[in-house]
Amino acid sequence: MKTKELIKSAGLKLFNTQGVMQVTLRDVAKALNKSYGNITYHFPKKEDLIIALYFDMVKSLQPISKSIFEQAPNLISLLKAPATTFDISSKYVFLFKDYVALIRNYAIIAQTAKESNRQRKESFLEYLLILQEKGYLQASLNKDDLDYLMELSGAMRTFFFLQNKSEHLPLKEQKSTYINYVNKLLFPYLSEKGQKIYRDLEANNFCN
């Protein structure tokens, strides 16, 4: 593994276990038994390392979004998505646990996250509107309702990891808790047709 990847791996582990504000680049150097200068050659500031990890997470999530948007919009794909995103979100959990601290202390991260969320909302608004046309979402919902749903969905995903009460459980059970936590938000917005599909998938924990 190249030095840059080793640094990212060590930084990720430290950020996840100790909290991003508690870790310095000197801590990363110590964990790798490398000089501080060796670390700063690749990442001059801690902010640079955090941003690199953020974009690694975004890159990991892109194939999931691509697989959803490349096929005709359907409720089943949407409800199954959290089963896949959980694994990636767990790997970069510090980005959720320390979200408030990150956007307060690192302007570029706040700007990047804002733009990423804007793009995500634009894509999913179109997706949800098609689901509504197909009769899976309640016909009475307007764009403001759907915009609120997406805002709430993003906040709840972050909040789950921020206050994760299932941390003491095996990873498989944590994942199950997350999937149900995220998908339950959508249920009240579904039509009768959509709720039937939801119930069918829920019986298999949205995985099969």
N, CA, C and O of each residue as an XYZ file, in Angstrom:
832
protein
N       0.843     -1.195      0.000
C       0.000      0.000      0.000
C       0.882      1.250      0.000
O       1.843      1.339      0.764
N       0.549      2.209     -0.858
C       1.333      3.435     -0.940
C       1.191      4.257      0.344
O       0.206      4.146      1.074
N       2.216      5.089      0.592
C       2.253      5.885      1.825
C       0.994      6.723      2.003
O       0.457      6.809      3.107
N       0.524      7.337      0.934
C      -0.665      8.188      1.029
C      -1.875      7.386      1.478
O      -2.674      7.863      2.284
N      -2.014      6.177      0.963
C      -3.137      5.328      1.356
C      -2.984      4.848      2.794
O      -3.970      4.729      3.521
N      -1.748      4.574      3.202
C      -1.489      4.176      4.591
C      -1.879      5.295      5.550
O      -2.459      5.047      6.606
N      -1.555      6.519      5.172
C      -1.891      7.675      6.014
C      -3.408      7.817      6.124
O      -3.940      8.050      7.209
N      -4.099      7.675      4.993
C      -5.558      7.783      5.032
C      -6.166      6.680      5.890
O      -7.104      6.923      6.650
N      -5.636      5.483      5.767
C      -6.151      4.363      6.550
C      -5.949      4.582      8.042
O      -6.854      4.337      8.839
N      -4.753      5.047      8.420
C      -4.463      5.302      9.834
C      -5.300      6.464     10.360
O      -5.829      6.406     11.470
N      -5.414      7.519      9.555
C      -6.212      8.667      9.960
C      -7.670      8.300     10.149
O      -8.310      8.728     11.109
N      -8.188      7.507      9.230
C      -9.578      7.073      9.316
C      -9.827      6.298     10.602
O     -10.823      6.530     11.287
N      -8.939      5.394     10.928
C      -9.090      4.592     12.145
C      -9.064      5.474     13.391
O      -9.877      5.295     14.298
N      -8.139      6.419     13.434
C      -8.028      7.313     14.593
C      -9.231      8.243     14.698
O      -9.764      8.448     15.789
N      -9.661      8.806     13.575
C     -10.825      9.695     13.586
C     -12.068      8.950     14.061
O     -12.863      9.482     14.835
N     -12.228      7.724     13.595
C     -13.409      6.934     13.961
C     -13.429      6.567     15.437
O     -14.489      6.566     16.064
N     -12.272      6.259     15.992
C     -12.211      5.769     17.375
C     -12.045      6.878     18.406
O     -12.521      6.758     19.535
N     -11.367      7.963     18.018
C     -11.056      9.005     19.001
C     -11.784     10.317     18.765
O     -11.830     11.173     19.649
N     -12.348     10.480     17.590
C     -13.014     11.746     17.270
C     -12.074     12.650     16.513
O     -10.909     12.785     16.885
N     -12.558     13.269     15.462
C     -11.696     14.025     14.570
C     -11.001     15.196     15.251
O      -9.865     15.519     14.901
N     -11.656     15.842     16.219
C     -11.061     17.009     16.860
C      -9.994     16.628     17.883
O      -9.235     17.483     18.338
N      -9.936     15.362     18.240
C      -8.965     14.903     19.233
C      -7.678     14.398     18.583
O      -6.690     14.150     19.274
N      -7.686     14.248     17.284
C      -6.550     13.640     16.581
C      -5.773     14.699     15.804
O      -6.361     15.564     15.155
N      -4.447     14.622     15.879
C      -3.583     15.518     15.109
C      -2.805     14.704     14.079
O      -2.788     13.474     14.123
N      -2.171     15.401     13.167
C      -1.332     14.699     12.191
C      -0.139     14.038     12.871
O       0.389     13.043     12.373
N       0.286     14.584     14.002
C       1.374     13.945     14.758
C       0.904     12.595     15.323
O       1.686     11.649     15.421
N      -0.364     12.523     15.687
C      -0.919     11.241     16.149
C      -0.903     10.215     15.012
O      -0.609      9.038     15.217
N      -1.225     10.691     13.826
C      -1.214      9.801     12.657
C       0.205      9.320     12.381
O       0.429      8.145     12.089
N       1.157     10.241     12.478
C       2.555      9.877     12.261
C       3.014      8.842     13.281
O       3.708      7.885     12.940
N       2.625      9.040     14.513
C       3.001      8.103     15.576
C       2.391      6.727     15.333
O       3.050      5.706     15.533
N       1.138      6.700     14.904
C       0.456      5.427     14.651
C       1.129      4.643     13.537
O       1.100      3.412     13.529
N       1.736      5.360     12.595
C       2.400      4.710     11.469
C       3.898      4.556     11.679
O       4.598      3.961     10.860
N       4.380      5.106     12.796
C       5.821      5.087     13.070
C       6.601      5.787     11.954
O       7.652      5.326     11.509
N       6.043      6.910     11.526
C       6.675      7.723     10.495
C       6.921      9.130     11.029
O       6.355      9.526     12.048
N       7.765      9.872     10.334
C       8.046     11.235     10.766
C       6.850     12.144     10.450
O       6.054     11.872      9.552
N       6.759     13.216     11.212
C       5.697     14.196     10.979
C       5.814     14.790      9.583
O       4.808     15.034      8.917
N       7.063     15.023      9.137
C       7.300     15.585      7.819
C       6.824     14.658      6.702
O       6.377     15.119      5.652
N       6.922     13.365      6.935
C       6.458     12.390      5.955
C       4.952     12.497      5.766
O       4.436     12.340      4.660
N       4.253     12.770      6.872
C       2.789     12.912      6.810
C       2.402     14.208      6.112
O       1.553     14.216      5.221
N       3.036     15.309      6.528
C       2.669     16.619      5.970
C       3.110     16.776      4.516
O       2.620     17.667      3.824
N       4.006     15.945      4.048
C       4.384     15.965      2.634
C       3.165     15.596      1.785
O       2.943     16.168      0.718
N       2.392     14.647      2.269
C       1.207     14.188      1.551
C      -0.043     14.979      1.927
O      -0.895     15.244      1.080
N      -0.146     15.354      3.206
C      -1.304     16.104      3.706
C      -0.794     17.243      4.592
O      -0.627     17.063      5.798
N      -0.546     18.422      3.995
C       0.023     19.551      4.753
C      -0.783     19.937      5.998
O      -0.215     20.375      6.998
N      -2.104     19.772      5.931
C      -2.966     20.096      7.067
C      -3.921     18.936      7.323
O      -4.218     18.141      6.432
N      -4.393     18.862      8.567
C      -5.364     17.815      8.892
C      -6.600     17.947      8.015
O      -7.215     16.951      7.633
N      -6.949     19.169      7.706
C      -8.107     19.421      6.849
C      -7.970     18.700      5.508
O      -8.954     18.197      4.967
N      -6.756     18.651      4.976
C      -6.515     17.989      3.696
C      -6.787     16.489      3.791
O      -7.323     15.886      2.861
N      -6.415     15.898      4.916
C      -6.660     14.470      5.136
C      -8.151     14.196      5.276
O      -8.656     13.217      4.727
N      -8.855     15.048      6.003
C     -10.301     14.890      6.190
C     -11.024     14.987      4.847
O     -11.910     14.187      4.548
N     -10.635     15.973      4.048
C     -11.274     16.157      2.740
C     -11.023     14.952      1.844
O     -11.922     14.504      1.132
N      -9.803     14.429      1.879
C      -9.475     13.245      1.070
C     -10.362     12.066      1.464
O     -10.835     11.325      0.602
N     -10.585     11.893      2.761
C     -11.433     10.800      3.241
C     -12.894     11.050      2.875
O     -13.628     10.117      2.550
N     -13.307     12.305      2.930
C     -14.685     12.645      2.546
C     -14.935     12.261      1.086
O     -15.966     11.671      0.762
N     -13.990     12.598      0.211
C     -14.174     12.288     -1.201
C     -14.030     10.791     -1.478
O     -14.601     10.279     -2.441
N     -13.275     10.096     -0.642
C     -13.227      8.633     -0.750
C     -14.607      8.043     -0.481
O     -15.055      7.124     -1.167
N     -15.277      8.601      0.545
C     -16.621      8.122      0.859
C     -17.587      8.437     -0.285
O     -18.373      7.582     -0.693
N     -17.526      9.648     -0.792
C     -18.397     10.043     -1.901
C     -18.165      9.135     -3.106
O     -19.117      8.708     -3.758
N     -16.905      8.843     -3.397
C     -16.564      7.964     -4.517
C     -17.130      6.557     -4.304
O     -17.582      5.910     -5.249
N     -17.099      6.094     -3.049
C     -17.628      4.767     -2.738
C     -19.140      4.708     -2.901
O     -19.695      3.664     -3.244
N     -19.805      5.837     -2.652
C     -21.262      5.881     -2.748
C     -21.758      6.052     -4.182
O     -22.909      5.730     -4.480
N     -20.908      6.552     -5.066
C     -21.325      6.852     -6.440
C     -21.877      5.638     -7.193
O     -22.889      5.766     -7.882
N     -21.240      4.453     -7.084
C     -21.800      3.295     -7.808
C     -23.213      2.935     -7.350
O     -24.020      2.440     -8.138
N     -23.509      3.187     -6.065
C     -24.845      2.897     -5.551
C     -25.855      3.848     -6.180
O     -26.917      3.434     -6.645
N     -25.503      5.132     -6.185
C     -26.387      6.119     -6.797
C     -26.551      5.839     -8.284
O     -27.646      5.959     -8.834
N     -25.443      5.463     -8.931
C     -25.493      5.180    -10.364
C     -26.410      4.007    -10.660
O     -27.191      4.044    -11.611
N     -26.314      2.965     -9.843
C     -27.144      1.776    -10.075
C     -28.622      2.087     -9.876
O     -29.483      1.497    -10.528
N     -28.912      3.032     -8.958
C     -30.302      3.428     -8.722
C     -30.835      4.253     -9.886
O     -31.941      4.012    -10.370
N     -30.043      5.230    -10.334
C     -30.523      6.162    -11.344
C     -30.438      5.632    -12.768
O     -31.095      6.159    -13.666
N     -29.634      4.590    -12.982
C     -29.518      4.052    -14.330
C     -30.724      3.206    -14.721
O     -30.998      3.013    -15.905
N     -31.439      2.706    -13.728
C     -32.627      1.919    -14.030
C     -33.878      2.771    -13.818
O     -33.832      3.817    -13.171
N     -34.968      2.314    -14.360
C     -36.212      3.062    -14.197
C     -36.531      3.199    -12.715
O     -36.434      2.219    -11.975
N     -36.912      4.403    -12.260
C     -37.209      4.604    -10.841
C     -38.191      3.583    -10.300
O     -39.271      3.398    -10.862
N     -37.826      2.924     -9.219
C     -38.743      1.982     -8.583
C     -38.535      1.997     -7.081
O     -37.428      2.231     -6.597
N     -39.592      1.750     -6.363
C     -39.579      1.847     -4.907
C     -38.691      0.786     -4.270
O     -38.072      1.040     -3.236
N     -38.621     -0.382     -4.864
C     -37.830     -1.475     -4.290
C     -36.357     -1.093     -4.197
O     -35.726     -1.318     -3.165
N     -35.804     -0.522     -5.256
C     -34.397     -0.111     -5.247
C     -34.137      0.945     -4.170
O     -33.109      0.921     -3.493
N     -35.081      1.866     -4.027
C     -34.939      2.930     -3.037
C     -34.922      2.368     -1.617
O     -34.139      2.812     -0.777
N     -35.782      1.397     -1.356
C     -35.872      0.816     -0.013
C     -34.708     -0.129      0.298
O     -34.394     -0.370      1.463
N     -34.080     -0.654     -0.734
C     -32.940     -1.550     -0.522
C     -31.617     -0.791     -0.389
O     -30.637     -1.335      0.119
N     -31.592      0.446     -0.837
C     -30.356      1.229     -0.847
C     -29.681      1.354      0.527
O     -28.459      1.230      0.598
N     -30.427      1.596      1.629
C     -29.760      1.743      2.932
C     -28.946      0.527      3.356
O     -27.992      0.663      4.123
N     -29.307     -0.663      2.871
C     -28.557     -1.873      3.221
C     -27.127     -1.783      2.699
O     -26.201     -2.316      3.311
N     -26.954     -1.108      1.569
C     -25.619     -0.939      0.983
C     -24.912      0.283      1.535
O     -23.719      0.224      1.831
N     -25.622      1.382      1.677
C     -24.980      2.606      2.148
C     -24.525      2.490      3.604
O     -23.596      3.186      4.014
N     -25.169      1.621      4.389
C     -24.766      1.459      5.782
C     -23.297      1.046      5.893
O     -22.564      1.584      6.722
N     -22.871      0.108      5.073
C     -21.500     -0.393      5.141
C     -20.492      0.719      4.882
O     -19.465      0.807      5.555
N     -20.790      1.557      3.911
C     -19.886      2.655      3.583
C     -19.925      3.734      4.664
O     -18.885      4.245      5.078
N     -21.125      4.072      5.114
C     -21.260      5.088      6.160
C     -20.558      4.649      7.447
O     -19.957      5.472      8.138
N     -20.632      3.373      7.766
C     -19.975      2.847      8.963
C     -18.461      2.956      8.852
O     -17.770      3.224      9.835
N     -17.958      2.746      7.646
C     -16.511      2.826      7.436
C     -16.006      4.240      7.692
O     -14.907      4.422      8.215
N     -16.804      5.244      7.325
C     -16.414      6.645      7.497
C     -17.280      7.303      8.568
O     -17.724      8.439      8.398
N     -17.516      6.609      9.646
C     -18.505      7.047     10.640
C     -18.154      8.390     11.284
O     -19.058      9.107     11.712
N     -16.877      8.750     11.364
C     -16.509     10.029     11.989
C     -17.111     11.213     11.242
O     -17.374     12.256     11.841
N     -17.332     11.059      9.935
C     -17.902     12.148      9.146
C     -19.339     12.438      9.561
O     -19.848     13.532      9.315
N     -19.989     11.474     10.184
C     -21.351     11.656     10.695
C     -21.323     12.051     12.176
O     -22.015     12.981     12.590
N     -20.529     11.347     12.955
C     -20.461     11.626     14.387
C     -19.942     13.040     14.656
O     -20.397     13.706     15.586
N     -19.006     13.488     13.853
C     -18.382     14.797     14.067
C     -18.833     15.822     13.036
O     -18.138     16.804     12.777
N     -20.004     15.586     12.451
C     -20.475     16.443     11.363
C     -20.544     17.916     11.763
O     -20.072     18.786     11.031
N     -21.124     18.186     12.905
C     -21.276     19.584     13.343
C     -19.917     20.235     13.546
O     -19.699     21.363     13.104
N     -19.001     19.536     14.209
C     -17.662     20.075     14.437
C     -16.927     20.307     13.124
O     -16.207     21.294     12.973
N     -17.108     19.409     12.190
C     -16.422     19.526     10.899
C     -16.889     20.752     10.120
O     -16.063     21.500      9.598
N     -18.195     20.967     10.035
C     -18.679     22.098      9.245
C     -18.438     23.434      9.963
O     -18.388     24.487      9.328
N     -18.293     23.377     11.284
C     -17.991     24.601     12.042
C     -16.529     25.001     11.906
O     -16.208     26.189     11.872
N     -15.648     24.020     11.829
C     -14.213     24.291     11.879
C     -13.520     24.272     10.525
O     -12.411     24.790     10.392
N     -14.157     23.684      9.523
C     -13.523     23.581      8.215
C     -14.480     24.071      7.139
O     -15.384     23.347      6.723
N     -14.273     25.306      6.693
C     -15.187     25.948      5.750
C     -15.307     25.167      4.448
O     -16.400     25.052      3.892
N     -14.202     24.634      3.964
C     -14.247     23.925      2.690
C     -15.076     22.646      2.794
O     -15.723     22.241      1.829
N     -15.055     22.020      3.955
C     -15.865     20.818      4.160
C     -17.340     21.189      4.203
O     -18.185     20.489      3.646
N     -17.640     22.303      4.874
C     -19.020     22.776      4.938
C     -19.540     23.092      3.537
O     -20.673     22.744      3.204
N     -18.714     23.751      2.713
C     -19.116     24.110      1.355
C     -19.287     22.861      0.476
O     -20.230     22.755     -0.308
N     -18.350     21.928      0.633
C     -18.393     20.700     -0.162
C     -19.625     19.872      0.189
O     -20.311     19.361     -0.696
N     -19.896     19.746      1.474
C     -21.059     18.978      1.919
C     -22.356     19.634      1.443
O     -23.294     18.944      1.046
N     -22.406     20.953      1.483
C     -23.596     21.683      1.050
C     -23.858     21.442     -0.431
O     -24.997     21.201     -0.829
N     -22.807     21.506     -1.248
C     -22.955     21.301     -2.681
C     -23.325     19.853     -2.993
O     -24.139     19.583     -3.877
N     -22.718     18.930     -2.257
C     -23.026     17.513     -2.451
C     -24.488     17.224     -2.116
O     -25.159     16.479     -2.830
N     -24.974     17.816     -1.030
C     -26.371     17.632     -0.633
C     -27.322     18.260     -1.651
O     -28.397     17.724     -1.921
N     -26.918     19.392     -2.210
C     -27.758     20.053     -3.217
C     -27.920     19.164     -4.452
O     -29.021     19.005     -4.980
N     -26.806     18.591     -4.898
C     -26.852     17.718     -6.071
C     -27.668     16.460     -5.791
O     -28.422     15.986     -6.640
N     -27.500     15.932     -4.585
C     -28.250     14.729     -4.209
C     -29.751     15.010     -4.223
O     -30.534     14.207     -4.730
N     -30.141     16.141     -3.671
C     -31.551     16.493     -3.603
C     -32.147     16.694     -4.997
O     -33.280     16.286     -5.254
N     -31.392     17.316     -5.886
C     -31.885     17.534     -7.240
C     -32.167     16.210     -7.933
O     -33.197     16.043     -8.587
N     -31.234     15.266     -7.781
C     -31.399     13.965     -8.423
C     -32.573     13.198     -7.832
O     -33.375     12.612     -8.559
N     -32.664     13.210     -6.507
C     -33.709     12.426     -5.868
C     -35.083     13.057     -5.990
O     -36.090     12.350     -5.931
N     -35.150     14.369     -6.159
C     -36.454     15.006     -6.363
C     -37.084     14.478     -7.643
O     -38.262     14.123     -7.663
N     -36.300     14.429     -8.701
C     -36.802     13.900     -9.968
C     -37.222     12.440     -9.797
O     -38.246     12.011    -10.331
N     -36.426     11.691     -9.055
C     -36.703     10.273     -8.815
C     -38.022     10.102     -8.063
O     -38.852      9.268     -8.427
N     -38.206     10.903     -7.009
C     -39.425     10.808     -6.203
C     -40.659     11.238     -6.985
O     -41.739     10.673     -6.811
N     -40.502     12.225     -7.834
C     -41.629     12.683     -8.643
C     -42.101     11.573     -9.597
O     -43.297     11.416     -9.840
N     -41.148     10.816    -10.125
C     -41.514      9.699    -11.009
C     -42.204      8.599    -10.205
O     -43.174      8.002    -10.670
N     -41.702      8.331     -8.998
C     -42.357      7.342     -8.132
C     -43.784      7.775     -7.816
O     -44.696      6.953     -7.726
N     -43.956      9.078     -7.651
C     -45.297      9.596     -7.381
C     -46.197      9.402     -8.607
O     -47.361      9.024     -8.474
N     -45.655      9.660     -9.787
C     -46.423      9.461    -11.014
C     -46.830      7.998    -11.176
O     -47.892      7.696    -11.722
N     -45.987      7.106    -10.702
C     -46.270      5.670    -10.810
C     -47.216      5.175     -9.715
O     -47.619      4.012     -9.699
N     -47.559      6.084     -8.802
C     -48.533      5.740     -7.779
C     -47.977      5.145     -6.510
O     -48.726      4.570     -5.721
N     -46.648      5.271     -6.287
C     -46.043      4.713     -5.074
C     -46.025      5.711     -3.914
O     -45.963      5.324     -2.747
N     -46.079      6.993     -4.254
C     -46.139      8.046     -3.239
C     -47.517      8.698     -3.286
O     -48.185      8.678     -4.320
N     -47.930      9.265     -2.182
C     -49.246      9.888     -2.117
C     -49.361     11.014     -3.149
O     -48.456     11.837     -3.292
N     -50.452     11.034     -3.839
C     -50.672     12.003     -4.911
C     -50.759     13.435     -4.390
O     -50.499     14.381     -5.134
N     -51.119     13.602     -3.128
C     -51.304     14.936     -2.555
C     -49.981     15.644     -2.242
O     -49.978     16.845     -1.975
N     -48.870     14.924     -2.273
C     -47.581     15.527     -1.931
C     -47.145     16.501     -3.015
O     -47.237     16.208     -4.207
N     -46.668     17.669     -2.580
C     -46.127     18.631     -3.544
C     -44.596     18.670     -3.419
O     -44.021     17.950     -2.603
N     -43.947     19.503     -4.223
C     -42.477     19.539     -4.232
C     -41.904     19.980     -2.885
O     -40.830     19.527     -2.489
N     -42.609     20.853     -2.190
C     -42.148     21.274     -0.862
C     -42.160     20.097      0.104
O     -41.255     19.945      0.924
N     -43.184     19.272      0.001
C     -43.266     18.078      0.856
C     -42.091     17.137      0.574
O     -41.475     16.602      1.496
N     -41.796     16.947     -0.702
C     -40.718     16.044     -1.088
C     -39.355     16.625     -0.711
O     -38.444     15.892     -0.325
N     -39.225     17.937     -0.825
C     -37.985     18.602     -0.431
C     -37.762     18.429      1.072
O     -36.644     18.166      1.516
N     -38.827     18.579      1.843
C     -38.754     18.379      3.296
C     -38.389     16.936      3.626
O     -37.609     16.684      4.545
N     -38.944     16.004      2.890
C     -38.649     14.590      3.096
C     -37.166     14.312      2.889
O     -36.558     13.580      3.670
N     -36.583     14.885      1.849
C     -35.161     14.667      1.574
C     -34.274     15.322      2.627
O     -33.257     14.755      3.026
N     -34.659     16.516      3.076
C     -33.906     17.189      4.140
C     -33.924     16.344      5.409
O     -32.895     16.155      6.058
N     -35.088     15.847      5.748
C     -35.250     15.056      6.964
C     -34.498     13.730      6.853
O     -33.908     13.259      7.826
N     -34.522     13.139      5.673
C     -33.828     11.876      5.456
C     -32.333     12.022      5.683
O     -31.719     11.189      6.350
N     -31.743     13.080      5.128
C     -30.311     13.319      5.322
C     -29.962     13.556      6.782
O     -28.956     13.051      7.282
N     -30.810     14.336      7.468
C     -30.570     14.635      8.879
C     -30.672     13.376      9.741
O     -29.893     13.186     10.675
N     -31.633     12.529      9.417
C     -31.828     11.311     10.213
C     -30.680     10.322     10.031
O     -30.293      9.642     10.981
N     -30.140     10.238      8.834
C     -29.002      9.352      8.586
C     -27.806      9.807      9.420
O     -27.111      8.987     10.019
N     -27.574     11.109      9.453
C     -26.480     11.641     10.268
C     -26.752     11.410     11.745
O     -25.859     11.005     12.489
N     -27.981     11.667     12.169
C     -28.336     11.536     13.579
C     -28.214     10.101     14.064
O     -27.858      9.865     15.219
N     -28.504      9.142     13.196
C     -28.399      7.736     13.593
C     -26.995      7.428     14.092
O     -26.830      6.822     15.151
N     -25.989      7.841     13.339
C     -24.608      7.551     13.726
C     -24.134      8.470     14.856
O     -23.263      8.106     15.646
N     -24.718      9.653     14.913
C     -24.350     10.596     15.960
C     -24.730     10.084     17.341
O     -23.978     10.249     18.302
N     -25.906      9.460     17.436
C     -26.391      8.998     18.732
C     -26.595      7.477     18.741
O     -27.415      6.958     19.499
N     -25.846      6.777     17.898
C     -26.065      5.348     17.675
C     -26.231      4.557     18.964
O     -25.255      4.236     19.643
N     -27.477      4.248     19.290
C     -27.770      3.499     20.506
C     -27.577      1.992     20.318
O     -27.707      1.216     21.265
N     -27.269      1.595     19.098
C     -27.092      0.170     18.828
C     -25.616     -0.206     18.676
O     -25.294     -1.298     18.209
N     -24.724      0.706     19.074
C     -23.292      0.456     18.920
C     -22.834     -0.807     19.636
O     -21.878     -1.456     19.211
N     -23.519     -1.153     20.725
C     -23.122     -2.328     21.507
C     -23.549     -3.629     20.835
O     -23.126     -4.711     21.243
N     -24.383     -3.524     19.805
C     -24.886     -4.713     19.118
C     -23.898     -5.174     18.042
O     -23.080     -4.381     17.578
N     -23.966     -6.446     17.644
C     -23.154     -6.908     16.516
C     -23.461     -6.070     15.281
O     -24.558     -5.528     15.153
N     -22.496     -5.963     14.375
C     -22.637     -5.099     13.206
C     -23.876     -5.443     12.386
O     -24.541     -4.549     11.863
N     -24.186     -6.719     12.274
C     -25.345     -7.144     11.501
C     -26.628     -6.577     12.088
O     -27.520     -6.173     11.343
N     -26.733     -6.540     13.411
C     -27.926     -6.008     14.069
C     -27.962     -4.487     13.970
O     -29.031     -3.894     13.831
N     -26.792     -3.860     14.043
C     -26.735     -2.416     13.852
C     -27.261     -2.052     12.459
O     -28.013     -1.092     12.289
N     -26.846     -2.839     11.480
C     -27.268     -2.600     10.101
C     -28.772     -2.741      9.962
O     -29.419     -1.929      9.301
N     -29.325     -3.760     10.578
C     -30.770     -3.979     10.533
C     -31.513     -2.808     11.168
O     -32.534     -2.354     10.651
N     -30.990     -2.325     12.291
C     -31.599     -1.185     12.977
C     -31.563      0.053     12.093
O     -32.543      0.793     12.009
N     -30.434      0.275     11.436
C     -30.271      1.433     10.557
C     -31.252      1.391      9.385
O     -31.902      2.390      9.074
N     -31.352      0.232      8.742
C     -32.234      0.094      7.576
C     -33.671      0.439      7.951
O     -34.343      1.186      7.239
N     -34.131     -0.103      9.060
C     -35.503      0.170      9.497
C     -35.676      1.623      9.920
O     -36.711      2.233      9.652
N     -34.671      2.171     10.574
C     -34.703      3.563     11.038
C     -34.861      4.523      9.852
O     -35.670      5.450      9.888
N     -34.075      4.281      8.812
C     -34.107      5.155      7.631
C     -35.390      4.980      6.831
O     -36.014      5.965      6.436
N     -35.787      3.743      6.592
C     -36.942      3.490      5.729
C     -38.274      3.867      6.365
O     -39.217      4.214      5.655
N     -38.367      3.804      7.688
C     -39.623      4.154      8.358
C     -40.026      5.595      8.078
O     -41.210      5.933      8.094
N     -39.040      6.436      7.824
C     -39.337      7.829      7.522
C     -40.194      7.948      6.263
O     -41.061      8.816      6.165
N     -39.939      7.066      5.310
C     -40.632      7.138      4.029
C     -42.063      6.605      4.099
O     -42.923      7.029      3.328
N     -42.314      5.690      5.010
C     -43.582      4.977      5.038
C     -44.819      5.886      5.024
O     -45.730      5.634      4.236
N     -44.893      6.936      5.865
C     -46.108      7.779      5.877
C     -46.358      8.514      4.562
O     -47.472      8.972      4.309
N     -45.333      8.626      3.731
C     -45.475      9.337      2.465
C     -45.924      8.415      1.336
O     -46.254      8.877      0.244
N     -45.936      7.109      1.604
C     -46.276      6.143      0.562
C     -47.790      6.026      0.377
O     -48.566      6.222      1.312
N     -48.179      5.708     -0.836
C     -49.581      5.411     -1.117
C     -49.879      4.007     -0.608
O     -48.981      3.319     -0.124
N     -51.101      3.591     -0.712
C     -51.465      2.226     -0.303
C     -50.661      1.203     -1.113
O     -50.210      0.188     -0.582
N     -50.496      1.484     -2.382
C     -49.714      0.613     -3.261
C     -48.254      0.543     -2.792
O     -47.651     -0.529     -2.753
N     -47.709      1.697     -2.440
C     -46.326      1.746     -1.968
C     -46.154      1.071     -0.621
O     -45.148      0.401     -0.385
N     -47.123      1.241      0.263
C     -47.037      0.632      1.594
C     -47.089     -0.888      1.525
O     -46.497     -1.569      2.362
N     -47.792     -1.419      0.533
C     -47.828     -2.878      0.372
C     -46.441     -3.407      0.016
O     -45.994     -4.416      0.562
N     -45.770     -2.723     -0.895
C     -44.415     -3.122     -1.277
C     -43.481     -2.991     -0.077
O     -42.633     -3.850      0.165
N     -43.652     -1.911      0.661
C     -42.844     -1.685      1.866
C     -42.994     -2.863      2.835
O     -41.995     -3.396      3.317
N     -44.220     -3.265      3.119
C     -44.479     -4.352      4.069
C     -43.865     -5.668      3.590
O     -43.317     -6.437      4.381
N     -43.967     -5.912      2.291
C     -43.394     -7.139      1.736
C     -41.872     -7.169      1.919
O     -41.308     -8.199      2.288
N     -41.221     -6.047      1.663
C     -39.771     -5.967      1.812
C     -39.350     -5.964      3.277
O     -38.325     -6.534      3.649
N     -40.162     -5.311      4.095
C     -39.857     -5.231      5.531
C     -39.773     -6.625      6.146
O     -38.970     -6.853      7.051
N     -40.587     -7.550      5.669
C     -40.586     -8.912      6.195
C     -39.223     -9.582      6.012
O     -38.864    -10.493      6.759
N     -38.469     -9.122      5.013
C     -37.126     -9.664      4.750
C     -36.043     -8.636      5.049
O     -34.930     -8.716      4.529
N     -36.385     -7.676      5.890
C     -35.454     -6.611      6.282
C     -34.901     -5.856      5.087
O     -33.760     -5.394      5.117
N     -35.703     -5.725      4.031
C     -35.377     -4.915      2.860
C     -34.136     -5.419      2.123
O     -33.532     -4.666      1.360
N     -33.757     -6.646      2.332
C     -32.512     -7.147      1.731
C     -32.717     -8.095      0.569
O     -31.819     -8.243     -0.260
N     -33.867     -8.742      0.480
C     -34.040     -9.752     -0.562
C     -35.100     -9.327     -1.596
O     -35.369    -10.066     -2.543
